[in-house]
């Protein structure tokens, strides 16, 4: 059953995601959108391609929902996660810290690729970002670091609009996660929110993926198409000559949407995480080997992936309260 499920996952939406990247890190998104947005139609909402992918999304999500109710949780992995909970959280926290330090020195940006470290304000915020990264890495007052990261991310992303904030929902959710787990054990935050901590990260991950699918592919295809003009990743044309760049971008967007929905619903979270982590790893290696560029932004994804691999969907699933005792949940 698991082998069939993995194969179907790859067949439905795995292949396009291999070439998925956060394209705004590699192009001038503002200039591309300004010059090409009105000149780059993708597909209409009623086109055959969009309707076909919409049906695929529905089928895959429902399929994973039923599988989630049937496939047992890997007992050894679950026991390992419970026995080494503190160490696992520490690894994820370190990855988040390394991300903040890396983007400061390697990319010279603050949270988002459009916010460069220039001027007095940029230097101050950049230093604050490095400080938070160091606090996470050495595990010094991580709850305070989480509060700073939360407000820093909110402030920086909102200066570029609500869309930028939603694109970085994963980073916001990780800040909330580490704030919650480092709260005193007898505090209100710990007793009321700790059981929801992994779910918060899972939902944040799903929101980020879905929003990126729209803001970089479906609604603004010129961004991904400009990326493909430089980085020729549409390998699907070698298999199917009719698989145009436009179709490749559309497929990638809907694939990210599927992953996002699966994370939000909490269906087979470990399997979904392994799939997307492998695809992101292939993307990182490709960019590093072929283009000598490191996708440092993926460290955030791996920080969340560590949590999902060992803790699964977490202790709660929000939709269980909406539709209790449905067939789409494990008994």
SEPA-338747 format. One record per residue (C-alpha): residue number from 1; residue in three letters; chain; x, y, z. Coordinates in steps of 0.5 Angstrom, whole numbers, always signed. Each point is the difference from the previous one (the first is absolute). Example, Ala and Ser with C-alpha at 12.3 -4.5 7.8 and 13.67 -1.06 7.14 Angstrom:
2
> 1 / ala / A / +25 / -9 / +16
> 2 / ser / A / +2 / +7 / -2
! end
This chain:
331
> 1 / unk / A / +0 / +0 / +0
> 2 / unk / A / +6 / +5 / +2
> 3 / unk / A / +3 / -2 / -7
> 4 / unk / A / -6 / +2 / -4
> 5 / unk / A / -1 / +6 / +4
> 6 / unk / A / +7 / +3 / -1
> 7 / unk / A / -1 / -2 / -7
> 8 / unk / A / -6 / +4 / -1
> 9 / unk / A / +2 / +6 / +3
> 10 / unk / A / +6 / +0 / -4
> 11 / unk / A / -4 / -1 / -6
> 12 / unk / A / -5 / +5 / +1
> 13 / unk / A / +4 / +6 / +3
> 14 / unk / A / +7 / -2 / +2
> 15 / unk / A / +4 / +1 / -7
> 16 / unk / A / -2 / +7 / -1
> 17 / unk / A / +2 / +2 / +7
> 18 / unk / A / +7 / -3 / -1
> 19 / unk / A / +1 / +7 / -4
> 20 / unk / A / -3 / +4 / +5
> 21 / unk / A / +3 / +6 / +3
> 22 / unk / A / -1 / +6 / +4
> 23 / unk / A / +1 / +4 / -7
> 24 / unk / A / +0 / +7 / +4
> 25 / unk / A / +6 / -1 / +3
> 26 / unk / A / +3 / -1 / -7
> 27 / unk / A / -3 / +5 / -5
> 28 / unk / A / -2 / +8 / +1
> 29 / unk / A / -7 / -2 / +2
> 30 / unk / A / -2 / +8 / +0
> 31 / unk / A / +3 / +1 / -7
> 32 / unk / A / -3 / -6 / -3
> 33 / unk / A / -7 / +1 / +2
> 34 / unk / A / +0 / +7 / -2
> 35 / unk / A / +3 / -1 / -7
> 36 / unk / A / -3 / -7 / -2
> 37 / unk / A / -7 / -1 / +5
> 38 / unk / A / -5 / +2 / -6
> 39 / unk / A / +4 / -3 / -5
> 40 / unk / A / +0 / -7 / +3
> 41 / unk / A / -6 / -3 / +0
> 42 / unk / A / +0 / -7 / +3
> 43 / unk / A / -7 / -4 / -1
> 44 / unk / A / -7 / +2 / +2
> 45 / unk / A / -4 / -3 / +6
> 46 / unk / A / -4 / -4 / -5
> 47 / unk / A / +5 / -2 / -4
> 48 / unk / A / +1 / -8 / -1
> 49 / unk / A / +7 / +0 / +3
> 50 / unk / A / -3 / +4 / +6
> 51 / unk / A / -6 / -5 / +1
> 52 / unk / A / +4 / -6 / -1
> 53 / unk / A / +5 / +2 / +6
> 54 / unk / A / -6 / +2 / +4
> 55 / unk / A / -3 / -7 / +0
> 56 / unk / A / +7 / -3 / +1
> 57 / unk / A / +1 / +5 / +6
> 58 / unk / A / -7 / -3 / +3
> 59 / unk / A / +2 / -7 / -2
> 60 / unk / A / +6 / +0 / +4
> 61 / unk / A / -2 / +3 / +6
> 62 / unk / A / -6 / -4 / +1
> 63 / unk / A / +5 / -6 / -2
> 64 / unk / A / +5 / +2 / +5
> 65 / unk / A / -6 / +1 / +5
> 66 / unk / A / -2 / -7 / +0
> 67 / unk / A / +7 / -3 / +0
> 68 / unk / A / +1 / +4 / +6
> 69 / unk / A / -5 / -3 / +4
> 70 / unk / A / +2 / -7 / -2
> 71 / unk / A / +8 / +0 / +0
> 72 / unk / A / +3 / -1 / +7
> 73 / unk / A / +4 / +5 / +3
> 74 / unk / A / +8 / -3 / +0
> 75 / unk / A / +0 / -2 / +7
> 76 / unk / A / +8 / +0 / +1
> 77 / unk / A / +0 / +7 / -3
> 78 / unk / A / -5 / +3 / +5
> 79 / unk / A / +3 / -3 / +6
> 80 / unk / A / +7 / +3 / -3
> 81 / unk / A / -3 / +6 / +0
> 82 / unk / A / -3 / +0 / +7
> 83 / unk / A / +6 / -2 / +3
> 84 / unk / A / +5 / +5 / -4
> 85 / unk / A / -5 / +6 / +0
> 86 / unk / A / +4 / +5 / +3
> 87 / unk / A / +6 / -2 / -5
> 88 / unk / A / -4 / +0 / -6
> 89 / unk / A / -3 / +7 / +2
> 90 / unk / A / +7 / +2 / +1
> 91 / unk / A / +2 / -2 / -7
> 92 / unk / A / -6 / +4 / -3
> 93 / unk / A / +2 / +6 / +4
> 94 / unk / A / +7 / +0 / -2
> 95 / unk / A / -2 / -1 / -8
> 96 / unk / A / -5 / +6 / +1
> 97 / unk / A / +6 / +4 / +4
> 98 / unk / A / +5 / -2 / -6
> 99 / unk / A / -5 / +3 / -5
> 100 / unk / A / -1 / +7 / +3
> 101 / unk / A / +8 / +0 / +1
> 102 / unk / A / +1 / -2 / -8
> 103 / unk / A / -5 / +4 / -3
> 104 / unk / A / +3 / +6 / +4
> 105 / unk / A / +8 / -1 / -3
> 106 / unk / A / -1 / -4 / -6
> 107 / unk / A / -6 / +3 / -3
> 108 / unk / A / +0 / +7 / +4
> 109 / unk / A / -7 / +0 / +1
> 110 / unk / A / -5 / +0 / +5
> 111 / unk / A / -6 / -5 / +0
> 112 / unk / A / -2 / +1 / -7
> 113 / unk / A / +4 / +1 / -6
> 114 / unk / A / -2 / +7 / -2
> 115 / unk / A / +2 / +3 / +7
> 116 / unk / A / +8 / +1 / -1
> 117 / unk / A / +4 / +2 / +6
> 118 / unk / A / +2 / +7 / -2
> 119 / unk / A / +0 / +6 / +4
> 120 / unk / A / +0 / +1 / +7
> 121 / unk / A / -7 / -3 / +1
> 122 / unk / A / +2 / -6 / -4
> 123 / unk / A / +6 / -1 / +4
> 124 / unk / A / -4 / +0 / +7
> 125 / unk / A / -5 / -5 / -3
> 126 / unk / A / +6 / -4 / -3
> 127 / unk / A / +3 / +0 / +7
> 128 / unk / A / -6 / -2 / +4
> 129 / unk / A / -1 / -6 / -5
> 130 / unk / A / +7 / -2 / +1
> 131 / unk / A / -1 / +0 / +7
> 132 / unk / A / -7 / -4 / +0
> 133 / unk / A / +4 / -5 / -4
> 134 / unk / A / +6 / -1 / +5
> 135 / unk / A / -5 / +0 / +6
> 136 / unk / A / -4 / -6 / -4
> 137 / unk / A / +7 / -3 / -1
> 138 / unk / A / +3 / +0 / +7
> 139 / unk / A / -7 / -1 / +3
> 140 / unk / A / +0 / +7 / +4
> 141 / unk / A / -6 / +2 / +2
> 142 / unk / A / -4 / -3 / -6
> 143 / unk / A / -7 / +3 / +2
> 144 / unk / A / +3 / +7 / +0
> 145 / unk / A / +3 / -2 / -7
> 146 / unk / A / -7 / -2 / -2
> 147 / unk / A / -4 / +6 / +2
> 148 / unk / A / +6 / +4 / -4
> 149 / unk / A / -1 / -4 / -6
> 150 / unk / A / -7 / +0 / +0
> 151 / unk / A / -1 / +8 / +0
> 152 / unk / A / +6 / +0 / -5
> 153 / unk / A / -3 / -4 / -5
> 154 / unk / A / -7 / +3 / +1
> 155 / unk / A / +3 / +7 / -1
> 156 / unk / A / +5 / -1 / -6
> 157 / unk / A / -5 / -4 / -4
> 158 / unk / A / -6 / +4 / +1
> 159 / unk / A / +4 / +6 / -2
> 160 / unk / A / -1 / -4 / -7
> 161 / unk / A / -7 / -2 / +1
> 162 / unk / A / -4 / -5 / +3
> 163 / unk / A / +2 / -5 / -6
> 164 / unk / A / +7 / +0 / +3
> 165 / unk / A / -2 / -1 / +7
> 166 / unk / A / -4 / -6 / -3
> 167 / unk / A / +6 / -3 / -4
> 168 / unk / A / +4 / +0 / +7
> 169 / unk / A / -6 / -3 / +4
> 170 / unk / A / +5 / -6 / +1
> 171 / unk / A / +5 / +5 / +3
> 172 / unk / A / -5 / +3 / +5
> 173 / unk / A / -3 / -7 / +2
> 174 / unk / A / +7 / -2 / +2
> 175 / unk / A / +1 / +6 / +4
> 176 / unk / A / -6 / -1 / +3
> 177 / unk / A / +2 / -8 / +1
> 178 / unk / A / +6 / +2 / +4
> 179 / unk / A / -3 / +5 / +4
> 180 / unk / A / -5 / -5 / +2
> 181 / unk / A / +4 / -6 / +2
> 182 / unk / A / +5 / +5 / +4
> 183 / unk / A / -5 / +2 / +4
> 184 / unk / A / +0 / -2 / +7
> 185 / unk / A / -4 / -7 / +1
> 186 / unk / A / -5 / +3 / +5
> 187 / unk / A / -2 / +6 / -4
> 188 / unk / A / -6 / +2 / -4
> 189 / unk / A / +4 / +0 / -6
> 190 / unk / A / +3 / -7 / +1
> 191 / unk / A / -7 / -4 / +3
> 192 / unk / A / -4 / +3 / -5
> 193 / unk / A / +4 / +1 / -7
> 194 / unk / A / +5 / -6 / +1
> 195 / unk / A / -4 / -5 / -3
> 196 / unk / A / -2 / +4 / -6
> 197 / unk / A / +8 / +2 / -1
> 198 / unk / A / +1 / -4 / -6
> 199 / unk / A / -6 / +1 / -3
> 200 / unk / A / +1 / +7 / +0
> 201 / unk / A / +7 / -1 / -4
> 202 / unk / A / -4 / -5 / -5
> 203 / unk / A / -5 / +5 / -2
> 204 / unk / A / +5 / +6 / -1
> 205 / unk / A / +4 / -5 / -4
> 206 / unk / A / -7 / -1 / -4
> 207 / unk / A / -2 / +7 / -1
> 208 / unk / A / +7 / +2 / -2
> 209 / unk / A / +0 / -6 / -6
> 210 / unk / A / -7 / +2 / -2
> 211 / unk / A / +1 / +8 / +0
> 212 / unk / A / +7 / -1 / -4
> 213 / unk / A / -4 / -5 / -5
> 214 / unk / A / -4 / +6 / -2
> 215 / unk / A / +5 / +6 / +1
> 216 / unk / A / +6 / -3 / -4
> 217 / unk / A / -4 / -5 / -5
> 218 / unk / A / -7 / +1 / -1
> 219 / unk / A / -2 / +7 / +1
> 220 / unk / A / +7 / +3 / -2
> 221 / unk / A / +3 / -6 / -5
> 222 / unk / A / +5 / +6 / -3
> 223 / unk / A / +4 / -1 / +7
> 224 / unk / A / +1 / -8 / -1
> 225 / unk / A / +1 / +1 / -8
> 226 / unk / A / +5 / +5 / +1
> 227 / unk / A / +4 / -5 / +5
> 228 / unk / A / -1 / -6 / -6
> 229 / unk / A / +3 / +5 / -5
> 230 / unk / A / +6 / +0 / +4
> 231 / unk / A / +0 / -7 / +4
> 232 / unk / A / -2 / -5 / -5
> 233 / unk / A / -4 / -5 / +4
> 234 / unk / A / -6 / -2 / -4
> 235 / unk / A / +3 / -7 / -1
> 236 / unk / A / -7 / -2 / -1
> 237 / unk / A / +1 / +2 / -8
> 238 / unk / A / +5 / -5 / -1
> 239 / unk / A / -5 / -5 / +2
> 240 / unk / A / -6 / +3 / -3
> 241 / unk / A / +1 / +6 / -5
> 242 / unk / A / -7 / +3 / +1
> 243 / unk / A / +2 / +1 / +7
> 244 / unk / A / +1 / +8 / -1
> 245 / unk / A / +3 / +4 / +6
> 246 / unk / A / -7 / +3 / +1
> 247 / unk / A / -3 / -7 / +1
> 248 / unk / A / +6 / -1 / +5
> 249 / unk / A / -1 / +6 / +4
> 250 / unk / A / -7 / -1 / +1
> 251 / unk / A / +1 / -8 / +2
> 252 / unk / A / +6 / +3 / +5
> 253 / unk / A / -5 / +5 / +3
> 254 / unk / A / -6 / -6 / +0
> 255 / unk / A / +5 / -5 / +3
> 256 / unk / A / +2 / +5 / +6
> 257 / unk / A / -7 / +1 / +1
> 258 / unk / A / -1 / -7 / +1
> 259 / unk / A / +6 / +0 / +5
> 260 / unk / A / -3 / +6 / +4
> 261 / unk / A / -7 / -3 / +0
> 262 / unk / A / +3 / -7 / +3
> 263 / unk / A / +4 / +4 / +5
> 264 / unk / A / -6 / +4 / +2
> 265 / unk / A / -5 / -6 / +1
> 266 / unk / A / +6 / -4 / +3
> 267 / unk / A / -1 / -6 / -5
> 268 / unk / A / +6 / -5 / +0
> 269 / unk / A / +5 / +6 / +3
> 270 / unk / A / +6 / -5 / +0
> 271 / unk / A / -1 / -2 / -7
> 272 / unk / A / -1 / +7 / -3
> 273 / unk / A / +6 / +2 / +4
> 274 / unk / A / +4 / -5 / -3
> 275 / unk / A / -2 / +1 / -7
> 276 / unk / A / +1 / +8 / +1
> 277 / unk / A / +6 / +0 / +3
> 278 / unk / A / +3 / -5 / -5
> 279 / unk / A / -2 / +5 / -5
> 280 / unk / A / +3 / +6 / +3
> 281 / unk / A / +6 / -4 / +1
> 282 / unk / A / +0 / -1 / -7
> 283 / unk / A / -1 / +7 / -2
> 284 / unk / A / +6 / +2 / +5
> 285 / unk / A / +5 / -4 / -3
> 286 / unk / A / -2 / +2 / -7
> 287 / unk / A / +0 / +7 / +1
> 288 / unk / A / +7 / -1 / +4
> 289 / unk / A / +3 / -5 / -5
> 290 / unk / A / -2 / +4 / -7
> 291 / unk / A / -1 / +7 / +2
> 292 / unk / A / +5 / +1 / +6
> 293 / unk / A / -6 / +2 / +4
> 294 / unk / A / -2 / -2 / +7
> 295 / unk / A / -8 / +0 / +2
> 296 / unk / A / +1 / +2 / +7
> 297 / unk / A / -7 / +1 / +1
> 298 / unk / A / -1 / -7 / +0
> 299 / unk / A / +3 / +0 / +7
> 300 / unk / A / -7 / +2 / +3
> 301 / unk / A / -4 / -6 / -4
> 302 / unk / A / +5 / -5 / +3
> 303 / unk / A / -1 / +3 / +7
> 304 / unk / A / -7 / -1 / -1
> 305 / unk / A / +1 / -7 / -3
> 306 / unk / A / +4 / -3 / +6
> 307 / unk / A / -6 / +2 / +4
> 308 / unk / A / -5 / -4 / -5
> 309 / unk / A / +4 / -6 / -1
> 310 / unk / A / +1 / -2 / +8
> 311 / unk / A / -7 / +4 / +2
> 312 / unk / A / -4 / -2 / -6
> 313 / unk / A / -6 / +5 / +0
> 314 / unk / A / +0 / +2 / +7
> 315 / unk / A / -5 / -2 / +6
> 316 / unk / A / -6 / +4 / -3
> 317 / unk / A / -3 / +1 / -7
> 318 / unk / A / -5 / +6 / +0
> 319 / unk / A / -5 / -3 / -5
> 320 / unk / A / -1 / -6 / +4
> 321 / unk / A / -4 / +5 / +4
> 322 / unk / A / -4 / +2 / -6
> 323 / unk / A / -2 / -7 / -2
> 324 / unk / A / +1 / -5 / +5
> 325 / unk / A / +0 / -7 / -1
> 326 / unk / A / +1 / +1 / -7
> 327 / unk / A / +3 / -6 / -5
> 328 / unk / A / +6 / +5 / -1
> 329 / unk / A / +3 / -1 / +7
> 330 / unk / A / +3 / -6 / +3
> 331 / unk / A / -4 / -3 / +6
! end
